[in-house]
């Protein structure tokens, strides 16, 4: 990883860690695959921290610009799969 994750410094330390875990889950989906249930749990926690669709879109767009990984496409694929399946981009 040679980039900085987009975060909001008004979040608590725990929230920043959880958002970074979500970004790492997206990276894992692209690099080796991640269990759907594990990824969706990371996404649900991300949505607790970032409930606004507009802010989610902004953060995910920023993450895609720096990483090349689409959070949106990963979330979409995760929603299409069943528990027990692997999200692999």
C-alpha positions, 0 to 999 in steps of 0.5 A, spaced: 500 500 500 503 506 497 497 511 498 493 514 504 486 512 506 480 517 505 478 518 513 474 524 517 479 526 522 472 528 526 471 520 527 474 517 533 480 512 533 475 506 533 471 509 527 478 510 523 480 503 525 473 500 523 473 504 516 480 502 514 478 495 516 473 496 510 478 499 505 482 493 507 476 488 506 475 491 499 483 490 497 482 483 499 476 482 495 481 484 489 487 481 491 485 474 494 478 474 495 474 475 502 468 471 505 462 475 503 459 475 510 466 477 513 466 483 508 458 485 509 460 485 516 465 490 515 460 494 510 455 494 515 460 497 520 462 502 515 455 504 514 454 505 522 460 510 521 458 513 514 450 513 514 450 518 509 449 516 502 453 522 499 459 521 504 459 514 502 460 516 495 465 521 496 469 517 501 469 511 496 470 515 490 476 518 493 479 511 495 478 508 488 482 514 485 488 512 490 487 505 490 484 503 483 479 499 487 472 500 486 468 499 493 461 500 490 463 494 485 465 490 491 459 492 495 454 490 489 458 483 488 457 482 496 450 483 496 449 479 490 452 473 493 450 468 498 453 467 505 459 462 504 461 465 498 467 468 496 467 476 494 473 476 488 473 481 484 
